[in-house]
Amino acid sequence: AQDPLEVAATWFAAGDVLDLAWYQQQLNQLPVANAWQALAREAFRDEVDVQQRTITIAMLNLSEAPSDPEARLSLWLERHRSAVERWRGLLVDLRNASGQDYAMYSVASRELADLASSSA
């Protein structure tokens, strides 16, 4: 069993390093014109939680990882550098986009899922 404080610290560290709070905020601000968009926005938000949980578990289960949370995070980032860089690049694109579009967040959700699956 994991120490709850360590789990929480890892959850928030993963969210911070991947800027997931900002991403969730953008999802929350997506305009909803119909029921399908409302469902899509909710699915995007749920997906972020699922992927953050997957990444947190992967960080906690790193083999040969140091016990220090900061060192563990650094090791995870190193092992998943290319996927993290793709995710960060996508966030830059989202920040620089002139408008919000459901297609953009569909692609972003897929990229976050790919990052999480590369961790598992």
N, C-alpha and C positions, 0 to 999 in steps of 0.2 A: 504494500500500500504506500502511496506517495503522501508526503507531508502536504496538507492543504495549502499552507503558505507558499511552499515551493511551486505547487501547481498554479496558484493564482499569480505568483510573480512571473512564471513562465508564460502564462496566458497573456498578461499585459505586456511583457517584453516582446512577444511575437506580434501583438497588435501594434505596438509602438514602432518596431523596426520595419514593419510592412505598411505602416500608415493606414491601418484598417479603420480607425475611428474616422479619419477624414473621408475614406471611401464610403463608409456607412452613412455619413452625413450627406454625401452627394446622392446616394441612393434615396435617402429620406426626402430629398428635395426634388426628385424626379416628378414632373407634372403628370397627373393621372387624368386622362381624357375619357377612359371607358373601363369597364370591368376587367378586360383582358390586361390592360396596363397595370391596374391595381394588383392583379394576381402576379404579374411578372415582377413588379417591384417587390412584392412580398417574398417571392421566390429568390430574388437576388439577395435580399437581406438575410433570409434564412441560410442561404448558401455561404455567406461570409462567416456566419457562426459555425457552420459545419466545418469549413475549411480551417478556421482558426483553431478549432478543437483538434482537428487532425494534425496540424502543424505543432500544436502544443504537446500532444502525445508523442509525436516524433522527436521533439526536442528532449522530452523527459526520458525517452527510451534510447537515446543515442548510446551506442556501444563505445566503450572506452572513453566516455566523456568525463570531464572534470565535474566535481560536485558543485563548484562555484557557478551560480546561474549566469553571470556575465561571460565567463569562459565557455560555458555550454552553448550560449547563444552565438558567440563568435565561431565556435566549431561548426554549429549548424549552418551559419551563414557561409562559411568557407566551403562546406560540403555541397551546398546548393546555390553557389554563386551565380551560375548562368541563369537559373530559373528566377532567382531574386532580382537579378539585373533586368530581366525581361519584364517582371512585374513592376519594378520601379520605373522603367521606361514607359510602360503603359500608363502609369499614374501621371507622369509628366505630360503625356499626350492628352489625358483627360483634363488636367489642369489648364492646358493651353487651348482646349477645344472652344469653339465659339458658341456652342449650344449643347444642350443635353439631348441625347438620343438613346432610345432603348437598345439599339443595335450595339452602341459603344459599350454599354454595361453588360450586354450578353457576351461580348468578346472578353471583357475584363473578368467576368465571372468564370469563364472557361480558363483564362490564364491563371487565375487564383487556384482553381481546381487542379490545374496541371502542376502548379507549385506544390500544393498540398500532397498530391499523389507522388511526386518525386521524393517527398519527405518520408512517406509511409514505408 
